[in-house]
Amino acid sequence: MHYNKFYHSFFIALLGIGLLFASTKDQIGQSAPDFNLEKLDGSGPVSLSKLRGKVVLIDFWASWCAPCKKSLPYLAGLHDKYKGLEVIAINIDDDKENALKFLNTFEIDITAVFDAGKTTVEKYNVPVMPTAYLVDQYGKIQYIHSGYNEKSMKKLEFAIRGLIDHK
């Protein structure tokens, strides 16, 4: 009986993880939810709808996220490499100061905004940190990338090139 409860709980957990990632894949081809968030440096708001016509990479991150220490600098490099790409890094920390310290420590220079009420991360149904959503010039989600490893980041870059080259 003890094993049955264990396997039942394990199965339920796997099912939940599968549904979580399945729901993320269901977002491909859908309109990206709009947001209007304040830049971390206080220099004004950023709205996805105002970036229509551009290819946008929206990355959800947190200062406590270990993979974010590698992914954010990588994404900043993509922003520098592809002039037609806008990168918006949406921070979900509880304390804005932690996010600012993180960016300063790693010397990351990209558009970073603060999701104070966690409404945007909820709208996107973000499964893990970091997760990036590649949005085409029409506002549709074309690719979703979660976590960090070099092989998967190359797939993300390939998807970016496909959208930038076909603008």
C-alpha positions in Angstrom: 0.0 0.0 0.0 2.8 2.4 0.8 4.3 1.9 -2.6 1.0 2.5 -4.3 0.7 5.9 -2.6 4.3 6.8 -3.6 3.8 5.8 -7.2 0.4 7.5 -7.3 2.0 10.8 -6.0 4.9 10.4 -8.4 2.5 9.9 -11.3 0.4 12.9 -10.3 3.6 15.1 -10.1 4.8 13.9 -13.5 1.3 14.6 -15.0 1.4 18.1 -13.5 4.8 18.8 -15.0 3.7 17.5 -18.3 0.6 19.6 -18.3 2.6 22.6 -17.3 4.9 22.2 -20.3 2.0 21.2 -22.6 0.2 24.5 -21.7 3.4 26.4 -22.6 3.6 24.7 -26.0 -0.1 25.6 -26.6 1.0 29.2 -26.5 3.0 28.9 -29.8 1.2 30.8 -32.5 -1.0 32.7 -29.9 -0.9 36.4 -29.3 1.6 37.4 -26.6 -0.2 39.0 -23.7 0.5 42.7 -23.5 2.1 44.3 -20.5 3.1 47.7 -19.4 5.9 47.5 -16.8 8.3 50.1 -15.3 11.9 49.8 -16.2 14.1 48.8 -13.3 16.2 51.9 -13.6 13.1 54.1 -13.3 13.4 55.6 -16.8 9.8 54.9 -17.8 7.4 52.1 -18.8 7.8 49.4 -21.5 4.8 48.1 -23.3 4.8 45.1 -25.6 2.1 46.6 -27.8 4.3 49.6 -28.5 7.0 47.2 -29.8 4.6 45.8 -32.5 6.5 45.5 -35.8 9.7 44.4 -34.0 10.9 40.9 -33.1 10.9 40.8 -29.3 12.5 38.3 -26.9 10.7 38.4 -23.5 12.8 36.8 -20.8 11.4 36.1 -17.3 14.1 35.9 -14.6 14.9 36.4 -10.9 18.0 37.2 -9.0 17.8 34.0 -7.0 17.8 31.9 -10.3 21.1 30.2 -10.8 20.6 29.6 -14.6 19.7 33.3 -15.0 23.4 34.1 -14.3 24.2 32.5 -17.6 21.1 33.1 -19.7 20.8 36.9 -19.2 24.4 37.6 -20.3 23.8 35.3 -23.3 20.6 37.1 -24.2 22.3 40.5 -23.9 24.9 39.2 -26.4 22.0 38.2 -28.8 20.6 41.7 -28.4 24.0 43.1 -29.5 24.4 40.6 -32.3 20.9 41.0 -33.9 20.1 44.7 -34.4 16.4 43.9 -35.2 15.9 42.1 -31.9 14.4 43.8 -28.8 15.2 42.0 -25.5 12.9 42.7 -22.6 14.0 41.1 -19.3 11.1 40.9 -16.9 12.2 40.5 -13.3 9.9 38.7 -10.8 11.8 39.3 -7.5 9.9 40.5 -4.5 12.5 43.2 -3.9 13.5 45.4 -6.9 16.9 46.2 -5.3 17.9 42.5 -5.6 17.3 42.7 -9.3 19.3 45.9 -9.7 22.3 44.3 -7.8 22.1 41.3 -10.0 22.3 43.3 -13.2 25.1 45.5 -11.9 27.1 42.5 -10.7 26.9 40.8 -14.1 27.2 44.1 -16.0 24.1 43.3 -18.1 22.9 46.1 -20.3 19.5 45.2 -21.6 16.0 46.6 -21.1 15.0 45.2 -17.7 11.5 45.8 -16.2 10.0 44.9 -12.9 6.8 42.8 -12.6 5.9 44.1 -9.1 2.5 42.5 -8.9 3.5 39.3 -10.7 0.6 39.8 -13.1 2.7 39.4 -16.3 4.4 36.2 -15.2 0.9 34.8 -14.4 -0.5 35.9 -17.8 2.3 34.0 -19.6 2.0 31.0 -17.3 5.8 30.8 -16.9 6.8 27.3 -15.9 10.4 27.9 -14.6 13.0 30.5 -14.3 14.4 31.5 -16.8 11.8 31.2 -19.6 12.0 33.3 -22.8 9.2 33.9 -25.3 10.2 34.9 -28.8 7.5 37.1 -30.3 7.3 38.0 -34.0 6.6 41.4 -35.4 2.9 40.6 -35.5 2.8 40.0 -31.7 2.6 36.1 -32.0 4.6 33.8 -29.8 6.9 31.8 -32.1 9.2 30.0 -29.8 9.5 29.3 -26.0 12.7 28.5 -24.3 13.0 27.4 -20.6 16.2 27.0 -18.5 19.7 27.3 -19.8 22.1 25.0 -21.7 24.2 25.9 -24.6 22.6 23.5 -27.1 19.1 24.8 -26.4 20.3 28.4 -26.5 21.6 27.7 -30.1 18.0 26.6 -31.0 16.7 29.9 -29.6 19.2 31.8 -31.7 18.3 29.9 -34.8 14.6 30.8 -34.2 15.6 34.5 -33.8 17.6 34.4 -37.0 14.6 33.0 -38.8 12.4 35.9 -37.7 15.0 38.6 -38.2 16.0 37.3 -41.6 12.4 37.2 -42.8 11.2 40.6 -41.7 
